[in-house]
Amino acid sequence: MRYLTAAALLLFFAIPAISAEIDGKWTATVDGMDGNKMELTYDFKADGAKLTGTVTSSMGVMQITEGKIDGSAISFTATSDQFSIPSKGTLSGDEIKLTSDVGGQSMPILLKRVK
């Protein structure tokens, strides 16, 4: 019983620690639909296990919805009026490795923390 209580306390304190680590701006460069490079800026805000924020590119701003944090794993959907892009990833220090579903195709995206 003592181990179960200790494990529950570790989990309780781990979510805020990961939440605090993801807050702020992150950037990535991806190949755009026209073949040119596109800069993306993610601005994450965590509230416990809930993740919100925005994704900004030359195409505009998308809202982060349905965001979740589970340990070092994150998931969210970037949503605009025209479409939505579900993403899943893993936070590791100053990098987030995302996989986004863009038009039915899986796109790997490496985010780096803006310092």
Order of alpha helices (4+ residues) and beta strands (2+ residues): alpha-beta-beta-beta-beta-beta-beta-beta-beta
